[in-house]
C-alpha cells in the first residue's frame, strides 16, 4: 500500500482550529488515512473543527467515507469538555453522511457524550477490520483509559488514541477507566504489535510526533514494570 497510502497527522491548534484556544491547549492529533487510487479516506477522532477537517481532506483530492473513533472523550469525538462545547462527530455527520466505527463497549458512552443516534455508529469487536479502498485497518480493543478504547493498526502504523503515548499512557482515574485493564492492554493486547511499527498517539505530549514501538518499549516509563503488582503500585 505504500504508494497508494494517504496518511496525514493533523495537530489541533496548528494544522486546523488555529483560533480555538481549547484546541491549542489540548494538542490533539487527528488522522486522515485512505487509498489514493480510490480517493476514499477515514478520519480518526475528528474533533474541534470537523468541517475544516473535511475540507482539508477534500483539498487533497480525497473524500471522507467514514470515521474511526478511539474513545468517547469530547476532545476526540465532541461534546461537553469541562463546560466548553467541542464540535465532533455530531457536527461532522451534518456535513457528510458516513459510518462512525466504535468498539462495542464504547458505543453507549459515545451516544451519551455526543448526542448522536446509535444508528450512526457501527459497533465492532477486537480484531475486526475496516477497509477503505485497498487499505485494511485492524481494530484492537485496548481498554484501560475507557472501557471501549480501541487502537488502529494500519500499514505499519499504530494509532493509539489515549491508550499509549510516546511517553506515558492514558489516565486511569476517570469514569470508566481501569488500571488493571490498562496493564493488560500494555502488556498483552499490544504485544503482537512489532517493534518496527510506528506509534502515532492521540496527543502531542512529547517533542516527537511519532516513534517506533521498539523505542517506545525501551524508553516509556509505563512499560518499565515487569509485573502486574509493580505496575499497579506505581500507576493505580
C-alpha positions as CSV (number, residue, x, y, z in Angstrom):
1,X,0.0,0.0,0.0
2,X,3.0,2.3,0.4
3,X,2.5,4.1,-3.0
4,X,-1.3,4.3,-2.6
5,X,-1.4,5.2,1.1
6,X,-2.9,8.6,2.0
7,X,-1.9,9.5,5.6
8,X,-1.9,12.8,7.4
9,X,-1.3,13.6,11.1
10,X,-3.0,16.9,11.9
11,X,-2.4,18.8,15.1
12,X,-5.2,20.8,16.7
13,X,-4.5,24.4,17.1
14,X,-1.7,24.3,14.5
15,X,-3.0,22.5,11.4
16,X,-6.6,23.2,12.0
17,X,-8.7,25.1,14.5
18,X,-5.9,27.6,14.8
19,X,-8.1,30.2,16.6
20,X,-9.6,27.7,19.0
21,X,-8.0,28.0,22.5
22,X,-9.1,24.6,23.8
23,X,-7.7,23.0,20.6
24,X,-4.3,24.7,21.2
25,X,-4.2,23.6,24.8
26,X,-5.3,20.0,24.3
27,X,-2.9,19.4,21.4
28,X,-5.0,16.6,19.9
29,X,-3.9,14.7,16.8
30,X,-6.5,13.9,14.2
31,X,-5.5,11.4,11.5
32,X,-6.7,11.1,7.9
33,X,-5.9,7.9,6.1
34,X,-7.0,6.3,2.9
35,X,-6.4,4.9,-0.6
36,X,-5.2,7.5,-3.1
37,X,-6.3,5.4,-6.0
38,X,-9.9,5.3,-4.9
39,X,-9.9,8.7,-3.3
40,X,-11.6,7.3,-0.1
41,X,-10.4,8.4,3.3
42,X,-11.2,7.9,7.0
43,X,-10.9,10.5,9.8
44,X,-9.7,9.3,13.2
45,X,-11.1,11.3,16.1
46,X,-12.4,14.4,14.2
47,X,-13.0,16.9,17.0
48,X,-12.9,20.7,17.2
49,X,-13.5,21.7,13.6
50,X,-14.9,18.7,11.7
51,X,-16.0,20.8,8.7
52,X,-12.5,22.2,8.4
53,X,-11.1,18.7,8.5
54,X,-13.4,17.5,5.7
55,X,-12.2,20.5,3.7
56,X,-8.5,19.7,4.3
57,X,-9.1,16.1,3.1
58,X,-11.0,17.3,0.0
59,X,-8.3,19.7,-0.8
60,X,-6.0,16.7,-1.1
61,X,-8.4,15.2,-3.7
62,X,-9.8,12.7,-1.2
63,X,-13.3,12.0,0.1
64,X,-14.3,11.3,3.7
65,X,-16.1,8.0,3.7
66,X,-16.0,7.1,7.4
67,X,-14.8,7.8,11.0
68,X,-12.7,5.8,13.3
69,X,-13.2,6.7,17.0
70,X,-10.6,5.7,19.6
71,X,-12.8,6.5,22.6
72,X,-15.7,8.7,23.9
73,X,-13.9,11.7,25.4
74,X,-15.1,15.0,24.0
75,X,-11.6,16.1,22.8
76,X,-11.8,13.1,20.4
77,X,-15.4,12.8,19.4
78,X,-17.0,16.1,20.6
79,X,-19.3,17.0,23.4
80,X,-19.0,19.0,26.7
81,X,-15.4,19.3,27.9
82,X,-15.5,20.9,31.4
83,X,-18.1,23.4,30.3
84,X,-16.8,24.0,26.8
85,X,-18.7,22.6,23.9
86,X,-16.5,20.8,21.4
87,X,-17.6,20.0,17.9
88,X,-17.1,16.5,16.8
89,X,-18.9,13.6,15.1
90,X,-22.4,15.0,15.5
91,X,-21.4,18.1,13.5
92,X,-19.4,16.0,11.1
93,X,-22.5,14.0,10.2
94,X,-24.2,17.2,9.3
95,X,-21.6,17.6,6.6
96,X,-21.0,14.0,5.4
97,X,-23.3,11.0,5.9
98,X,-20.7,8.4,6.9
99,X,-20.5,5.5,9.4
100,X,-18.7,6.0,12.7
101,X,-16.7,2.9,13.8
102,X,-16.5,2.4,17.6
103,X,-15.8,-0.5,19.8
104,X,-19.0,-2.2,21.1
105,X,-18.2,-1.4,24.8
106,X,-17.8,2.3,23.9
107,X,-21.0,2.7,21.9
108,X,-23.3,3.8,24.8
109,X,-20.6,6.3,26.0
110,X,-20.3,7.8,22.6
111,X,-24.0,8.3,22.2
112,X,-24.3,9.8,25.7
113,X,-21.5,12.3,25.3
114,X,-22.1,13.4,21.6
115,X,-25.8,13.1,21.3
116,X,-25.5,11.1,18.1
117,X,-28.1,8.4,17.4
118,X,-27.0,4.9,17.9
119,X,-27.9,4.1,14.3
120,X,-25.0,6.3,13.2
121,X,-22.5,4.0,14.9
122,X,-21.0,0.7,13.8
123,X,-20.1,-1.3,16.8
124,X,-17.0,-3.6,16.5
125,X,-15.2,-6.3,18.3
126,X,-11.4,-6.5,18.7
127,X,-9.8,-8.0,15.6
128,X,-12.4,-6.5,13.2
129,X,-11.2,-4.9,10.0
130,X,-12.4,-1.7,8.3
131,X,-11.5,-1.4,4.6
132,X,-11.1,1.9,2.8
133,X,-10.3,1.1,-0.8
134,X,-7.5,-1.4,-0.7
135,X,-6.3,-0.2,2.7
136,X,-7.0,-2.5,5.6
137,X,-7.3,-1.2,9.2
138,X,-7.2,-3.6,12.1
139,X,-9.2,-2.6,15.2
140,X,-7.6,-3.6,18.5
141,X,-9.6,-3.3,21.7
142,X,-7.3,-1.5,24.2
143,X,-9.3,-0.8,27.3
144,X,-8.0,0.9,30.4
145,X,-8.4,4.6,29.7
146,X,-12.0,3.9,28.8
147,X,-14.0,0.6,28.6
148,X,-14.1,0.6,24.8
149,X,-10.9,2.3,23.9
150,X,-9.5,1.0,20.6
151,X,-6.3,1.4,18.6
152,X,-5.9,1.0,14.9
153,X,-3.1,-0.8,13.1
154,X,-2.7,0.2,9.5
155,X,0.3,-0.2,7.1
156,X,2.8,-0.5,9.9
157,X,1.4,2.4,11.9
158,X,-0.4,2.1,15.3
159,X,-2.8,4.9,16.0
160,X,-3.3,4.5,19.8
161,X,-5.6,7.4,20.8
162,X,-5.1,7.9,24.6
163,X,-4.1,4.4,25.3
164,X,-0.3,4.7,24.8
165,X,1.7,7.9,24.3
166,X,5.4,8.1,23.3
167,X,6.0,9.0,27.0
168,X,3.3,7.7,29.4
169,X,-0.2,6.3,28.8
170,X,-3.8,7.4,29.2
171,X,-5.2,8.3,32.7
172,X,-6.8,5.5,34.6
173,X,-8.6,7.6,37.2
174,X,-11.5,8.8,35.1
175,X,-15.1,7.5,34.7
176,X,-14.9,4.1,33.0
177,X,-11.2,3.7,33.3
178,X,-9.5,0.7,34.9
179,X,-5.8,0.4,35.9
180,X,-5.8,-3.4,35.7
181,X,-7.2,-3.3,32.2
182,X,-4.6,-0.8,31.2
183,X,-1.9,-3.1,32.4
184,X,-3.3,-6.0,30.4
185,X,-3.6,-3.7,27.4
186,X,0.0,-2.6,27.6
187,X,1.5,-6.0,28.3
188,X,-0.8,-8.4,26.4
189,X,-3.2,-6.7,23.9
190,X,-0.5,-4.7,22.2
191,X,2.2,-7.4,22.5
192,X,1.7,-8.5,18.9
193,X,2.4,-5.1,17.5
194,X,6.0,-5.3,16.2
195,X,8.9,-3.1,17.3
196,X,9.1,-1.7,13.8
197,X,5.6,-0.4,13.8
198,X,5.4,3.3,14.3
199,X,3.3,4.7,17.2
200,X,1.1,7.7,16.4
201,X,-0.6,8.9,19.6
202,X,-3.8,10.9,20.3
203,X,-2.0,13.9,21.7
204,X,1.4,15.6,21.2
205,X,2.7,15.2,24.8
206,X,6.3,14.7,23.6
207,X,8.6,16.7,21.3
208,X,8.3,13.8,18.8
209,X,5.0,13.3,17.0
210,X,5.6,9.6,16.4
211,X,8.1,6.9,17.3
212,X,8.9,3.3,16.5
213,X,7.4,0.9,19.0
214,X,10.8,-0.6,19.8
215,X,12.0,2.8,21.0
216,X,8.7,3.3,23.0
217,X,9.2,0.0,24.7
218,X,12.8,0.9,25.6
219,X,12.1,4.4,27.0
220,X,8.5,4.8,28.1
221,X,8.4,4.6,31.9
222,X,4.9,3.0,32.0
223,X,6.4,-0.1,30.3
224,X,9.2,-0.5,32.8
225,X,7.4,-2.5,35.5
226,X,7.9,-6.2,34.9
227,X,4.9,-7.5,37.0
228,X,1.2,-6.6,37.5
229,X,1.9,-5.8,41.2
230,X,4.7,-3.4,40.3
231,X,2.6,-1.6,37.7
232,X,-0.4,-1.2,39.9
233,X,1.7,0.0,42.8
234,X,3.1,2.8,40.5
235,X,0.1,3.7,38.4
236,X,-3.1,2.5,40.1
